[in-house]
Amino acid sequence: MSALPEETGDERVDAVVAGLGRLAGLPVSEHVAVFDEAFAGLEATLAAVDDQ
């Protein structure tokens, strides 16, 4: 896996990316749930842009 960026410039996105760090300690069978959670978080962040 490639290195994750330390900061994206958006705290909400940074929190989602930081959550991907959990993947290393999980069995592959649990990775989909982490990716689903990250996707939902990024989707919510993008939707919030429309609300501004």
mmCIF file of the N, C-alpha and C atoms, coordinates in Angstrom:
data_MODEL
# 
_entry.id   MODEL 
# 
loop_
_atom_site.group_PDB 
_atom_site.id 
_atom_site.type_symbol 
_atom_site.label_atom_id 
_atom_site.label_alt_id 
_atom_site.label_comp_id 
_atom_site.label_asym_id 
_atom_site.label_entity_id 
_atom_site.label_seq_id 
_atom_site.pdbx_PDB_ins_code 
_atom_site.Cartn_x 
_atom_site.Cartn_y 
_atom_site.Cartn_z 
_atom_site.occupancy 
_atom_site.B_iso_or_equiv 
_atom_site.pdbx_formal_charge 
_atom_site.auth_seq_id 
_atom_site.auth_comp_id 
_atom_site.auth_asym_id 
_atom_site.auth_atom_id 
_atom_site.pdbx_PDB_model_num 
ATOM 1   N N  . MET A 1 1  ? 0.842   -1.170 0.000  1.00 0.00 ? 1  MET A N  1 
ATOM 2   C CA . MET A 1 1  ? 0.000   0.000  0.000  1.00 0.00 ? 1  MET A CA 1 
ATOM 3   C C  . MET A 1 1  ? 0.890   1.237  0.000  1.00 0.00 ? 1  MET A C  1 
ATOM 4   N N  . SER A 1 2  ? 0.493   2.237  -0.760 1.00 0.00 ? 2  SER A N  1 
ATOM 5   C CA . SER A 1 2  ? 1.290   3.455  -0.815 1.00 0.00 ? 2  SER A CA 1 
ATOM 6   C C  . SER A 1 2  ? 1.082   4.278  0.450  1.00 0.00 ? 2  SER A C  1 
ATOM 7   N N  . ALA A 1 3  ? 1.997   5.185  0.699  1.00 0.00 ? 3  ALA A N  1 
ATOM 8   C CA . ALA A 1 3  ? 1.909   6.039  1.885  1.00 0.00 ? 3  ALA A CA 1 
ATOM 9   C C  . ALA A 1 3  ? 0.720   6.987  1.757  1.00 0.00 ? 3  ALA A C  1 
ATOM 10  N N  . LEU A 1 4  ? 0.029   7.195  2.865  1.00 0.00 ? 4  LEU A N  1 
ATOM 11  C CA . LEU A 1 4  ? -1.101  8.113  2.871  1.00 0.00 ? 4  LEU A CA 1 
ATOM 12  C C  . LEU A 1 4  ? -0.597  9.535  3.075  1.00 0.00 ? 4  LEU A C  1 
ATOM 13  N N  . PRO A 1 5  ? -1.233  10.512 2.442  1.00 0.00 ? 5  PRO A N  1 
ATOM 14  C CA . PRO A 1 5  ? -0.800  11.892 2.661  1.00 0.00 ? 5  PRO A CA 1 
ATOM 15  C C  . PRO A 1 5  ? -1.057  12.295 4.105  1.00 0.00 ? 5  PRO A C  1 
ATOM 16  N N  . GLU A 1 6  ? -0.204  13.159 4.635  1.00 0.00 ? 6  GLU A N  1 
ATOM 17  C CA . GLU A 1 6  ? -0.379  13.600 6.012  1.00 0.00 ? 6  GLU A CA 1 
ATOM 18  C C  . GLU A 1 6  ? -1.525  14.587 6.141  1.00 0.00 ? 6  GLU A C  1 
ATOM 19  N N  . GLU A 1 7  ? -1.656  15.491 5.173  1.00 0.00 ? 7  GLU A N  1 
ATOM 20  C CA . GLU A 1 7  ? -2.725  16.487 5.209  1.00 0.00 ? 7  GLU A CA 1 
ATOM 21  C C  . GLU A 1 7  ? -3.226  16.767 3.803  1.00 0.00 ? 7  GLU A C  1 
ATOM 22  N N  . THR A 1 8  ? -4.528  16.995 3.704  1.00 0.00 ? 8  THR A N  1 
ATOM 23  C CA . THR A 1 8  ? -5.128  17.345 2.425  1.00 0.00 ? 8  THR A CA 1 
ATOM 24  C C  . THR A 1 8  ? -5.507  18.813 2.373  1.00 0.00 ? 8  THR A C  1 
ATOM 25  N N  . GLY A 1 9  ? -5.555  19.455 3.535  1.00 0.00 ? 9  GLY A N  1 
ATOM 26  C CA . GLY A 1 9  ? -5.993  20.836 3.597  1.00 0.00 ? 9  GLY A CA 1 
ATOM 27  C C  . GLY A 1 9  ? -7.430  20.971 4.067  1.00 0.00 ? 9  GLY A C  1 
ATOM 28  N N  . ASP A 1 10 ? -8.127  19.862 4.209  1.00 0.00 ? 10 ASP A N  1 
ATOM 29  C CA . ASP A 1 10 ? -9.501  19.862 4.713  1.00 0.00 ? 10 ASP A CA 1 
ATOM 30  C C  . ASP A 1 10 ? -9.554  18.904 5.897  1.00 0.00 ? 10 ASP A C  1 
ATOM 31  N N  . GLU A 1 11 ? -9.913  19.413 7.058  1.00 0.00 ? 11 GLU A N  1 
ATOM 32  C CA . GLU A 1 11 ? -9.907  18.591 8.278  1.00 0.00 ? 11 GLU A CA 1 
ATOM 33  C C  . GLU A 1 11 ? -10.823 17.374 8.161  1.00 0.00 ? 11 GLU A C  1 
ATOM 34  N N  . ARG A 1 12 ? -11.958 17.542 7.499  1.00 0.00 ? 12 ARG A N  1 
ATOM 35  C CA . ARG A 1 12 ? -12.908 16.419 7.362  1.00 0.00 ? 12 ARG A CA 1 
ATOM 36  C C  . ARG A 1 12 ? -12.307 15.318 6.508  1.00 0.00 ? 12 ARG A C  1 
ATOM 37  N N  . VAL A 1 13 ? -11.660 15.684 5.424  1.00 0.00 ? 13 VAL A N  1 
ATOM 38  C CA . VAL A 1 13 ? -11.026 14.693 4.549  1.00 0.00 ? 13 VAL A CA 1 
ATOM 39  C C  . VAL A 1 13 ? -9.831  14.067 5.260  1.00 0.00 ? 13 VAL A C  1 
ATOM 40  N N  . ASP A 1 14 ? -9.073  14.884 5.982  1.00 0.00 ? 14 ASP A N  1 
ATOM 41  C CA . ASP A 1 14 ? -7.927  14.351 6.738  1.00 0.00 ? 14 ASP A CA 1 
ATOM 42  C C  . ASP A 1 14 ? -8.374  13.282 7.729  1.00 0.00 ? 14 ASP A C  1 
ATOM 43  N N  . ALA A 1 15 ? -9.513  13.494 8.375  1.00 0.00 ? 15 ALA A N  1 
ATOM 44  C CA . ALA A 1 15 ? -10.030 12.516 9.341  1.00 0.00 ? 15 ALA A CA 1 
ATOM 45  C C  . ALA A 1 15 ? -10.387 11.206 8.640  1.00 0.00 ? 15 ALA A C  1 
ATOM 46  N N  . VAL A 1 16 ? -10.980 11.299 7.462  1.00 0.00 ? 16 VAL A N  1 
ATOM 47  C CA . VAL A 1 16 ? -11.333 10.091 6.703  1.00 0.00 ? 16 VAL A CA 1 
ATOM 48  C C  . VAL A 1 16 ? -10.071 9.348  6.293  1.00 0.00 ? 16 VAL A C  1 
ATOM 49  N N  . VAL A 1 17 ? -9.097  10.074 5.762  1.00 0.00 ? 17 VAL A N  1 
ATOM 50  C CA . VAL A 1 17 ? -7.841  9.453  5.322  1.00 0.00 ? 17 VAL A CA 1 
ATOM 51  C C  . VAL A 1 17 ? -7.117  8.807  6.505  1.00 0.00 ? 17 VAL A C  1 
ATOM 52  N N  . ALA A 1 18 ? -7.119  9.478  7.644  1.00 0.00 ? 18 ALA A N  1 
ATOM 53  C CA . ALA A 1 18 ? -6.478  8.913  8.834  1.00 0.00 ? 18 ALA A CA 1 
ATOM 54  C C  . ALA A 1 18 ? -7.143  7.592  9.231  1.00 0.00 ? 18 ALA A C  1 
ATOM 55  N N  . GLY A 1 19 ? -8.442  7.499  9.038  1.00 0.00 ? 19 GLY A N  1 
ATOM 56  C CA . GLY A 1 19 ? -9.161  6.265  9.352  1.00 0.00 ? 19 GLY A CA 1 
ATOM 57  C C  . GLY A 1 19 ? -8.715  5.088  8.501  1.00 0.00 ? 19 GLY A C  1 
ATOM 58  N N  . LEU A 1 20 ? -8.192  5.369  7.315  1.00 0.00 ? 20 LEU A N  1 
ATOM 59  C CA . LEU A 1 20 ? -7.693  4.293  6.454  1.00 0.00 ? 20 LEU A CA 1 
ATOM 60  C C  . LEU A 1 20 ? -6.443  3.644  7.036  1.00 0.00 ? 20 LEU A C  1 
ATOM 61  N N  . GLY A 1 21 ? -5.796  4.329  7.961  1.00 0.00 ? 21 GLY A N  1 
ATOM 62  C CA . GLY A 1 21 ? -4.629  3.764  8.621  1.00 0.00 ? 21 GLY A CA 1 
ATOM 63  C C  . GLY A 1 21 ? -4.946  2.500  9.407  1.00 0.00 ? 21 GLY A C  1 
ATOM 64  N N  . ARG A 1 22 ? -6.219  2.303  9.724  1.00 0.00 ? 22 ARG A N  1 
ATOM 65  C CA . ARG A 1 22 ? -6.641  1.087  10.445 1.00 0.00 ? 22 ARG A CA 1 
ATOM 66  C C  . ARG A 1 22 ? -6.501  -0.164 9.599  1.00 0.00 ? 22 ARG A C  1 
ATOM 67  N N  . LEU A 1 23 ? -6.433  -0.010 8.293  1.00 0.00 ? 23 LEU A N  1 
ATOM 68  C CA . LEU A 1 23 ? -6.395  -1.174 7.403  1.00 0.00 ? 23 LEU A CA 1 
ATOM 69  C C  . LEU A 1 23 ? -5.246  -2.115 7.717  1.00 0.00 ? 23 LEU A C  1 
ATOM 70  N N  . ALA A 1 24 ? -4.096  -1.573 8.064  1.00 0.00 ? 24 ALA A N  1 
ATOM 71  C CA . ALA A 1 24 ? -2.912  -2.397 8.302  1.00 0.00 ? 24 ALA A CA 1 
ATOM 72  C C  . ALA A 1 24 ? -3.117  -3.396 9.436  1.00 0.00 ? 24 ALA A C  1 
ATOM 73  N N  . GLY A 1 25 ? -3.948  -3.066 10.393 1.00 0.00 ? 25 GLY A N  1 
ATOM 74  C CA . GLY A 1 25 ? -4.152  -3.952 11.535 1.00 0.00 ? 25 GLY A CA 1 
ATOM 75  C C  . GLY A 1 25 ? -5.354  -4.863 11.409 1.00 0.00 ? 25 GLY A C  1 
ATOM 76  N N  . LEU A 1 26 ? -6.016  -4.822 10.276 1.00 0.00 ? 26 LEU A N  1 
ATOM 77  C CA . LEU A 1 26 ? -7.228  -5.620 10.093 1.00 0.00 ? 26 LEU A CA 1 
ATOM 78  C C  . LEU A 1 26 ? -7.024  -6.722 9.068  1.00 0.00 ? 26 LEU A C  1 
ATOM 79  N N  . PRO A 1 27 ? -7.755  -7.824 9.236  1.00 0.00 ? 27 PRO A N  1 
ATOM 80  C CA . PRO A 1 27 ? -7.721  -8.848 8.188  1.00 0.00 ? 27 PRO A CA 1 
ATOM 81  C C  . PRO A 1 27 ? -8.377  -8.290 6.919  1.00 0.00 ? 27 PRO A C  1 
ATOM 82  N N  . VAL A 1 28 ? -7.957  -8.780 5.781  1.00 0.00 ? 28 VAL A N  1 
ATOM 83  C CA . VAL A 1 28 ? -8.475  -8.301 4.501  1.00 0.00 ? 28 VAL A CA 1 
ATOM 84  C C  . VAL A 1 28 ? -9.996  -8.403 4.448  1.00 0.00 ? 28 VAL A C  1 
ATOM 85  N N  . SER A 1 29 ? -10.560 -9.391 5.076  1.00 0.00 ? 29 SER A N  1 
ATOM 86  C CA . SER A 1 29 ? -12.013 -9.566 5.052  1.00 0.00 ? 29 SER A CA 1 
ATOM 87  C C  . SER A 1 29 ? -12.752 -8.386 5.687  1.00 0.00 ? 29 SER A C  1 
ATOM 88  N N  . GLU A 1 30 ? -12.069 -7.578 6.476  1.00 0.00 ? 30 GLU A N  1 
ATOM 89  C CA . GLU A 1 30 ? -12.704 -6.421 7.118  1.00 0.00 ? 30 GLU A CA 1 
ATOM 90  C C  . GLU A 1 30 ? -12.399 -5.104 6.401  1.00 0.00 ? 30 GLU A C  1 
ATOM 91  N N  . HIS A 1 31 ? -11.613 -5.145 5.355  1.00 0.00 ? 31 HIS A N  1 
ATOM 92  C CA . HIS A 1 31 ? -11.239 -3.931 4.640  1.00 0.00 ? 31 HIS A CA 1 
ATOM 93  C C  . HIS A 1 31 ? -12.431 -3.260 3.959  1.00 0.00 ? 31 HIS A C  1 
ATOM 94  N N  . VAL A 1 32 ? -13.352 -4.042 3.416  1.00 0.00 ? 32 VAL A N  1 
ATOM 95  C CA . VAL A 1 32 ? -14.498 -3.461 2.712  1.00 0.00 ? 32 VAL A CA 1 
ATOM 96  C C  . VAL A 1 32 ? -15.286 -2.536 3.628  1.00 0.00 ? 32 VAL A C  1 
ATOM 97  N N  . ALA A 1 33 ? -15.482 -2.917 4.866  1.00 0.00 ? 33 ALA A N  1 
ATOM 98  C CA . ALA A 1 33 ? -16.229 -2.071 5.803  1.00 0.00 ? 33 ALA A CA 1 
ATOM 99  C C  . ALA A 1 33 ? -15.514 -0.745 6.031  1.00 0.00 ? 33 ALA A C  1 
ATOM 100 N N  . VAL A 1 34 ? -14.199 -0.775 6.112  1.00 0.00 ? 34 VAL A N  1 
ATOM 101 C CA . VAL A 1 34 ? -13.423 0.458  6.307  1.00 0.00 ? 34 VAL A CA 1 
ATOM 102 C C  . VAL A 1 34 ? -13.523 1.341  5.067  1.00 0.00 ? 34 VAL A C  1 
ATOM 103 N N  . PHE A 1 35 ? -13.436 0.732  3.889  1.00 0.00 ? 35 PHE A N  1 
ATOM 104 C CA . PHE A 1 35 ? -13.565 1.509  2.653  1.00 0.00 ? 35 PHE A CA 1 
ATOM 105 C C  . PHE A 1 35 ? -14.974 2.087  2.519  1.00 0.00 ? 35 PHE A C  1 
ATOM 106 N N  . ASP A 1 36 ? -15.982 1.325  2.893  1.00 0.00 ? 36 ASP A N  1 
ATOM 107 C CA . ASP A 1 36 ? -17.355 1.834  2.854  1.00 0.00 ? 36 ASP A CA 1 
ATOM 108 C C  . ASP A 1 36 ? -17.522 3.034  3.778  1.00 0.00 ? 36 ASP A C  1 
ATOM 109 N N  . GLU A 1 37 ? -16.936 2.951  4.962  1.00 0.00 ? 37 GLU A N  1 
ATOM 110 C CA . GLU A 1 37 ? -16.994 4.049  5.922  1.00 0.00 ? 37 GLU A CA 1 
ATOM 111 C C  . GLU A 1 37 ? -16.283 5.287  5.369  1.00 0.00 ? 37 GLU A C  1 
ATOM 112 N N  . ALA A 1 38 ? -15.129 5.087  4.757  1.00 0.00 ? 38 ALA A N  1 
ATOM 113 C CA . ALA A 1 38 ? -14.378 6.204  4.172  1.00 0.00 ? 38 ALA A CA 1 
ATOM 114 C C  . ALA A 1 38 ? -15.165 6.825  3.024  1.00 0.00 ? 38 ALA A C  1 
ATOM 115 N N  . PHE A 1 39 ? -15.741 5.997  2.180  1.00 0.00 ? 39 PHE A N  1 
ATOM 116 C CA . PHE A 1 39 ? -16.531 6.497  1.055  1.00 0.00 ? 39 PHE A CA 1 
ATOM 117 C C  . PHE A 1 39 ? -17.698 7.340  1.552  1.00 0.00 ? 39 PHE A C  1 
ATOM 118 N N  . ALA A 1 40 ? -18.388 6.853  2.575  1.00 0.00 ? 40 ALA A N  1 
ATOM 119 C CA . ALA A 1 40 ? -19.523 7.592  3.130  1.00 0.00 ? 40 ALA A CA 1 
ATOM 120 C C  . ALA A 1 40 ? -19.072 8.935  3.708  1.00 0.00 ? 40 ALA A C  1 
ATOM 121 N N  . GLY A 1 41 ? -17.929 8.942  4.362  1.00 0.00 ? 41 GLY A N  1 
ATOM 122 C CA . GLY A 1 41 ? -17.409 10.179 4.928  1.00 0.00 ? 41 GLY A CA 1 
ATOM 123 C C  . GLY A 1 41 ? -17.030 11.193 3.859  1.00 0.00 ? 41 GLY A C  1 
ATOM 124 N N  . LEU A 1 42 ? -16.408 10.720 2.793  1.00 0.00 ? 42 LEU A N  1 
ATOM 125 C CA . LEU A 1 42 ? -16.041 11.614 1.698  1.00 0.00 ? 42 LEU A CA 1 
ATOM 126 C C  . LEU A 1 42 ? -17.279 12.113 0.957  1.00 0.00 ? 42 LEU A C  1 
ATOM 127 N N  . GLU A 1 43 ? -18.249 11.232 0.800  1.00 0.00 ? 43 GLU A N  1 
ATOM 128 C CA . GLU A 1 43 ? -19.500 11.611 0.149  1.00 0.00 ? 43 GLU A CA 1 
ATOM 129 C C  . GLU A 1 43 ? -20.223 12.701 0.955  1.00 0.00 ? 43 GLU A C  1 
ATOM 130 N N  . ALA A 1 44 ? -20.243 12.553 2.273  1.00 0.00 ? 44 ALA A N  1 
ATOM 131 C CA . ALA A 1 44 ? -20.875 13.553 3.142  1.00 0.00 ? 44 ALA A CA 1 
ATOM 132 C C  . ALA A 1 44 ? -20.132 14.884 3.066  1.00 0.00 ? 44 ALA A C  1 
ATOM 133 N N  . THR A 1 45 ? -18.826 14.823 2.990  1.00 0.00 ? 45 THR A N  1 
ATOM 134 C CA . THR A 1 45 ? -18.026 16.046 2.884  1.00 0.00 ? 45 THR A CA 1 
ATOM 135 C C  . THR A 1 45 ? -18.325 16.770 1.580  1.00 0.00 ? 45 THR A C  1 
ATOM 136 N N  . LEU A 1 46 ? -18.414 16.030 0.497  1.00 0.00 ? 46 LEU A N  1 
ATOM 137 C CA . LEU A 1 46 ? -18.739 16.639 -0.786 1.00 0.00 ? 46 LEU A CA 1 
ATOM 138 C C  . LEU A 1 46 ? -20.153 17.217 -0.793 1.00 0.00 ? 46 LEU A C  1 
ATOM 139 N N  . ALA A 1 47 ? -21.087 16.522 -0.181 1.00 0.00 ? 47 ALA A N  1 
ATOM 140 C CA . ALA A 1 47 ? -22.468 17.020 -0.115 1.00 0.00 ? 47 ALA A CA 1 
ATOM 141 C C  . ALA A 1 47 ? -22.532 18.312 0.690  1.00 0.00 ? 47 ALA A C  1 
ATOM 142 N N  . ALA A 1 48 ? -21.696 18.427 1.711  1.00 0.00 ? 48 ALA A N  1 
ATOM 143 C CA . ALA A 1 48 ? -21.681 19.630 2.540  1.00 0.00 ? 48 ALA A CA 1 
ATOM 144 C C  . ALA A 1 48 ? -21.201 20.844 1.753  1.00 0.00 ? 48 ALA A C  1 
ATOM 145 N N  . VAL A 1 49 ? -20.402 20.619 0.712  1.00 0.00 ? 49 VAL A N  1 
ATOM 146 C CA . VAL A 1 49 ? -19.936 21.730 -0.114 1.00 0.00 ? 49 VAL A CA 1 
ATOM 147 C C  . VAL A 1 49 ? -21.127 22.404 -0.782 1.00 0.00 ? 49 VAL A C  1 
ATOM 148 N N  . ASP A 1 50 ? -22.107 21.612 -1.190 1.00 0.00 ? 50 ASP A N  1 
ATOM 149 C CA . ASP A 1 50 ? -23.306 22.163 -1.823 1.00 0.00 ? 50 ASP A CA 1 
ATOM 150 C C  . ASP A 1 50 ? -24.141 22.993 -0.854 1.00 0.00 ? 50 ASP A C  1 
ATOM 151 N N  . ASP A 1 51 ? -24.025 22.690 0.441  1.00 0.00 ? 51 ASP A N  1 
ATOM 152 C CA . ASP A 1 51 ? -24.805 23.388 1.457  1.00 0.00 ? 51 ASP A CA 1 
ATOM 153 C C  . ASP A 1 51 ? -24.221 24.749 1.819  1.00 0.00 ? 51 ASP A C  1 
ATOM 154 N N  . GLN A 1 52 ? -22.985 24.996 1.413  1.00 0.00 ? 52 GLN A N  1 
ATOM 155 C CA . GLN A 1 52 ? -22.325 26.246 1.802  1.00 0.00 ? 52 GLN A CA 1 
ATOM 156 C C  . GLN A 1 52 ? -22.767 27.408 0.998  1.00 0.00 ? 52 GLN A C  1 
# 
